[in-house]
Structures are given as structure tokens and as C-alpha cells.
Amino acid sequence: MLLDDRSKRLNVNWTADAFLVASPDGVMTKTIVPIASFSWGYNTDKDKKVTFIGPKNTRVSDWSKFSKMLNKLYPSWKTQK
């Protein structure tokens, strides 16, 4: 679930990048590969008006930026391109 209820804050510009991943060997090993990606978010203004952004398709090639972080946080898992 991708939720973030910050709509009560003022002047927020919030964007999430999301990746759908799969395990190429049926989770026999801790390996994941990206198969789709998108971004979405919202803005709030000084009057607490919320404007939603997206969702919009993004490039799966952006995975490399996030896989480096995942490798540090979860060293027992391997990420593939």
C-alpha cells in the first residue's frame, strides 16, 4: 500500500517513486528485478488545497538509483537490472 496522509500540512510538494519487482527464481534466492515503475504524489497550498500528481509511468532504468540504497539497507538481498 502506498499512502502518505500529509494533506493537513501547508505548502507540501511530495512525490513517491514506486517499483513493481519480481523474483526471477520464484524466491529461491533473495534476488529481485524491476518490471515496472511509476511515480505519484501531491501538493498542498497555503489554504490546505490538495492537488494530486500522477500516477505517471517512469523509467525502470531509474532503478539503479534506488537499488544502491536497497543493497545498503538489505545486504542479504541482491538487486538486478
N, C-alpha and C positions, 0 to 999 in steps of 0.2 A: 504494500500500500504506500502510495506516495502522497503524503499530506503534510501541510505546514500551515497551521492556523495563526498567522501573524496579522490577520486582517484588522485587528484593533490598533495596530501601530500606525503612526503617521509617516509619510514620505519614505516608504519602503520600496525598493526595487529588488525583487527576489526571483532568481532563476535556478531551476534544477536541471541537471543533466542526468538522464536515465539510460541504462543499457540493459537489454534483454540478453542474457548469456545462456550458454548450453555447455554441458559436459560431453565432450566428443566420445568418451568411452563409457557413458552411462554411469558416471560417478564411481567407477572402479578406482580412479585416482583423483586427487584433488586438482583437477585441471578445468579451467573454464575458457571459453572463447566467446567473443561478442557476435551476435547475429543481427541485432537491430539497435537503433538508438534514437532518442528524441529528447527535446527539451521543452520545458513549460515553466510558467511562473506567474507572477502577478506584481502589480504596482499599487501602492496606496498613495493618496494625496493628502493634503492638509485637512480636508473635510472627511477623511476616512473612506472616500470612494475607492472601491476596489476595481481594478481593470485587469482582466486575465490575459495572459500571453500564451499563445500556442494551444495545444501542443504542435510542435513542428519537427519534422524529420531533421536529424543531424547526421554527420558523417561517422560511420563506425570507425573510421581511421582516427578519430579523436580518442579512441580507447587507450592509446598509448600513454596519454597524459594521466589517465586515471589508473591504469594497470600498474604504473610505478608506485603509486600511493597504496594500492591494494597489496602489492608484493611486500611493502614495508609493514603494513598492518597485519597481514595474514601470511607470514613467511612459509607456512606449510602448504599453501596453495600456489599453483602455477597459473599464470595467465598467458594466453597465446593470442597472436594477432589474427 
